[in-house]
């Protein structure tokens, strides 16, 4: 009983306070750029798809579990003398749950890409769709049964949502920025004046070619929301012939991570990450697993630098 009370209290605090993080965490952000930045849509000339699953804090009762699927590609482009523009569209579906809270997101995206340098392009994109949030009161046991801040029955809400963003990229570097939950929708009967808050994601990376067979790829992501502690991910990957990548990652708020990615069968990629929890939650669970499968109509190169802006 005490464990159930503790679990319920933890997730009510994490999800219902306006200062809490309200978006899911992903470790492999370089391999999953479109899930973070709508302006990535159409940055590649071919259809690009991702399917992923993340289970966080394995063994912890009510742990966060996230599943997603997305796809994007180009639809048209124009040549105007030296100015070549292109358009991209895509879609992203995501299911995220922890304890009594579950959330479903469905977005469509559009992006417009223009050259801003000889080998550099800028994508300007927008996610537009809706979120559905569900609160299952039956999964919460309160220490104070008369606490009016928690509804006595299950409730759900559906809101429209948009997320604008920018993506600057070339063959050997990228920088992306997105503002999530731009509409800051509000819900009633859950917590005290609870509402969604803006979440900002800034990421970037660069490939350094050591030889024809070997490259080093440092990258970083900064995720922050008002009144919360920023989360900083620092990654270092080693790429061998654009076939296999291995690396390490550090997240200031939670974990040290090992990453592995493999390109196979010309059009397929698979990424796996293992997070070792460093925060206090490690007393109940120290393991997090994330796996992503990528399918692209563009074949992988055998050697050298790939033409994908995020080296997928």
Secondary structure, DSSP 4 states (H G I P E B T S, - for coil): -HHHHHHHHHHHHHHHSTTS--S---S--STTGGGT-GGGTTSSSS-EEEEEEEE-STTSTT--EEEEEEEEEEEEEEEETTEEEEEEEEEEEEEEEETTEEEEEEEEEEEEEEE-SSS-EEEEEEEEEEEEEEE-GGG---SSTT-TTS-SS-EEEEEEEEEEEEEEE-SSEEEEEEEESTT--B-SSSTTT-B---EEEEEEEEEEE-SSSEEEEEEEEEEEETTS--EEEEEEEEEETTTEEEEEEEETTTEEEEEEEEEETTTEEEEEEEEEE-SGGGGT--EEEEEEEEEESSPPPSSS--SSTT--
